[in-house]
Amino acid sequence: MSITRSVVRGCGSYLPARTLTNHELAGMVDTSDEWIVQRTGIRERHIAAAGEYTSDMAVHAAQGALAAAGLAPQDIDLIVLATATPDNTFPASAVAVQAKLGITSGAAFDLQAVCSGFVFALSTADSMLRAGDFKRALVIGSETFSRILDWKDRTTCVIFGDGAGAVVLEAQPQSGTKADRGVLGAKLRSDGRYKDKLYVDGGPSTTGTAGYLRMEGKEVFRHAVGMMTGAITDVLDATGTTAAEIDWFVPHQANQRIIDGCAHKLGVPSEKVISTVARHGNTSAASIPLALDTAVADGRIKPGDLVMIEAMGGGFTWGAALIRW
């Protein structure tokens, strides 16, 4: 039986030129390289330049994904941009990306699920492609979190960075088995009772300002491993797959201890885990596609590999997806 799957044709990424190291941060707030590395695994992060916007970084990542796919912008008829840091309150930054790429047909919209945004965006685009409404999609995660950080708060400003990543998905007929290429399954979750654990203290309808990121780090850590591994288990069960069959585990790059905790609970060996958090920091919705592109570029992820992605973000939102590359 033939079914439609959303197959990854290519991926791309972008990081701003400026690198901010832990040693530099130690001169800005009461912290140290040792303190940051011990608690997060982060050594440096990238910071967007003045006048460099979320849509600009998204365009760079999208161009890389299109080049890898051997496609032109006009081949795309859907753009789903995951971001919590849009250029403007409206319109969606996705339409800015669409215009900058020279695309004048199809649809483009933003999706906001914070750090889980890329998983949510991938699942959304997958559903729309499988429904037959679109043929090819750019799924992008792009964030300028440096613009919503309180640079006096050492518990948050040391964690986050800026960047973008993208994949091109194409609707293709497949056999309908777990040997298929493409998105094999996804599970999305949210629980608004935890909203105050990770949030921004501003917004158009409340303060009229963008606000700053606030986080109860210990509470986020306490829930993260259980929630994310639960979603992963649901995806594995739904696709008839075991953790042992996963070739690469590509988690949201939030914190090395959370990454290690999830891998350990699932029984995934460290050599199968893609971790870029040390060099990128937490880039929210951009972190998974940045890590994917890193692992494709260095030859680890290859066609036919089984890749599990997962994330958790403010809300709380969380989810996982299984992809045959």
N, C-alpha and C positions, 0 to 999 in steps of 0.2 A: 504494500500500500504506500503510495507516494504522499508525502505531506510537505508543507512549506516550513522551512527553517530559516532563521536569520543568521547568516554566515558572516563571520568576520573577514572582510576583504583586506583590511590594512589598519594600522594604528600609527599615531604620531603624538608628539609631546612638545612642550615648550617650558623653559624656565627663564625667569628674568636674569639679566646679566649680573646684578648685584647679589653677592653672597654675604650673609650675616652670620658670623661664627659665634660660638659660645663665649669665646674670650672677649669679643666685642660687646656682647650683651652684659658680661660681667662688669664692664665699665659704665653701663647704663642703669642697671638695677642690682639689688643685693643678691647676687647669685654667683655661680662658678661653673666652669666646664665640668668638673667632677660631679657637682650636684645635678646638673641637667642630664648628663650621660647616665648616671646611676638610676635616675627616676624615669627617663624617657627613651634613652638610647640615641637621642638627637645630638648631632655635632655641629650642624650648620643648616641654614635654610635660605631660600632666595626671596628677595623683596622687590616688588614691582617698582619701576622708576616713576618719577613724577610724570603724569600725563600718559602712563601706560595702564590701560583699562582691562577689565575682565574680558571684554569682547576682543580686544587686540590679541591677548594671549590665546584665546579660543581660536582665533583665525589662524595663528601660527601652528597650533596643534592640528587643526583641521587640514591645513595644507599639507602637513607631514603625512597624515592618514590618507589623504587623497593620492599623494605621490606613491605611497606604499601600495595602494590598491590599484594603481595604474588608471585612475579615473580623473575626469575633469569636474569642476564644480557643478556644471550643468547636468551631470549624471545623478545628482542628489535631489530628491524631492521631499525630504523630511529632515529637519534639524531639531534635536532635543538637547537643550543646554542645561545641565545641572549646575546650579550656582546658588549660594546664599549671599553673594556679594555682587549684585548686578550693577551695570553702569548707572542705570537710572531706576527710580521706582517703577516707571513704565516709560516706554514700551519694553518688552522683553529684550534682553541682550541678544537673544537668538536671532532677532530680526536684524540687529546691527551686524552680526556675523554673516547672515544671509546676504545682506547688501554689500559688505566688504568683499565677499567671495564672488559677487556678481551673479548670484542666483536670483531669478525673478519669478519662479514658479514654485509650487508645492507649499509646504507649511513649515513654520518655525516657531517654537515656544520654549520658555524656561520651565524648569521643574525645580522645586525647592524642597529638599529633604535633608539639607545640611550635609554632613559627612556621608550619609547613605545615598546622596543624590545620584551618583553614577549608577549604582545598582538599580535604583528606582527608574532612572532614565533609560537604562538598557532594557529593563523589563517592559517599560511602556512602549518603546520603539519596536521591540520584538512583537508585542501584541498587535501593533498597527501594521507592521509588515506582514505578519501571518494572516491578518484579516483581508489582505489584498488591496488595501487602500493606497499603499506606497510601495515603491520598489527598492529604493536605497536610502539609508539614513546615516547622517552624521550624529553620533552620540558623543557629547562633549562634557567634560567636567572642567570648570575654570573658576579660579578663586583669587581674589585679592584680600585675603584675611588681614593683611598688615594694616588695612584701612579701618578695621573695626577692633583693633587691639588697644587695650590700655597699656601703654609702654611703661607704666609704673607698677603694674601688677606682675610680679615675677612668676606667679603660678600659671599664667596664660601666655604672656608675650614670648616666652622661651619655646613654646610648643609649635606655634603655627607659622606657615610660610605661604608663598604665592606660587602659582604655576597652573598649567593646563595640560590636559591629555584628551585624546579623541580616538574613536574607532569608527570605521565605516562598516555598516551592516548591509547585507544584500539578501533579499528574499530569493531562496533557491529551493527547488524540489529535492527532497531527501527521502530515504527509504522508510523512515518512521521508527528507527531503532536507536539505541543509545550509541551505536557506532557512527551515527550521522555527524556531519560537521554542523556547527552553529550552536545557538542557545538551546540547550536541552531542557532547562527548567529554571524557575526562579521562585522565590518566596519573599514576600514583603510584609513587614510588620510595623506597628507603631503603638505607643501607649502614652497618651498625653498627660497621665498622672505624674510623669517625670519631667515635665516641661521646665521646671525651675532648677533642674540640676545642670543644664547646659543651655544657655540662651543669650540673646543680645538685649540689653536693657533700653532699647529704643525702637522706634518704628513710626511710620506715617500717621497711624490712627491713635497712637499713645502719646509720644513725646514730640513728634514732628521732626525728630533727628534720627540719624543712623544708629546711634548708640554704640556701646562697647560690649564685647564678648565677656560673659561671666560663666564660671564653671565651678562646680563642686567636684574636684578631681577624684577624690576618694570614692564618692558615690558613683561616678561614671565608671570607674575601674571595677567597682564591686558588681555592677550589673553586666558589664560588657561581655565577658567571656561566656557566661551562661546564655545570654540572649543570642549572641552571634552563632555559637555552636548549635543552638536549638534550631535556628533557621537553616544552617548548613545540613543538619541531620534530616530536616524536612525535605530539602531538595534531593538529598541522596536517596531517601525512601521513595520519593515521587518518581525518580528516574531509574530506580532499580540498580543503583550504583553503590559501591562501598568506598569508604575513605581510602582504602588501600589501592583503589584504582586511580586515584587522583595523581596526575603527573606533576601539577604545580598548584600550590596554594598561594593566592595573591590577595592578601587581606588589606583592608583599609590601613594606611600607614599612620596610625594615631600614636602609638606608644609601643616600644619593643617588648615590654613586659606583657602587654595585652596580646600582641602577635604571638609571642611564645606560649602564652597560656592557652590560646585557642588551638594552636598546633598540637600542643601536648594533650589537650582533652580529646582531640579528634584522633590522636595517634599518627599524625603526619610528621615524618622525620624532618629535621631542620634543613637537610639538603634539598628538600622539595618546597621550601618556603621562600618566596620572593620578598625581600625586605629592602626598602630604599629610605626608610625613615631617618637614618643617620645623616643622609645628605640632603634630604628634601624637607624634613620636618613633617608636620601634619598639614597637608594642603587640602583638607576637607574633600569635596567632591572630585577634586583633581587627582587624588592620591592613587586610586586604583589604576586609571588609565596611564598615569605616569609610570607606575611600577610595571604595568603590562608592556609598555613600549621599551622600557629599559631591558626587560628580560627577552623581548623579541630581538632587539638590536644586538644583544650580546650572545645570541644563539641558544639561549636556554629553552624558551618556548618555541616549538616547531609545529608545523602543520600536523594535525592528527592528535596532538597532545590534549589531555583532559585537564581543564583549568577551572578551579573553584575560586570565585571572588566573593567577598563578604564585607559588610561595613555596618557601623552603628553611628548614629548622629543625634543631635539635639532633637528633642520631641517627647520621649525618645522615638527615633525611627531606626529600623535595622532590617537587614535582608541579605540574601545570598543568591548567587546564580551559578549554574554549571554550564560551561562552554566547551565544545569540542573545537579546537583551533583549526 
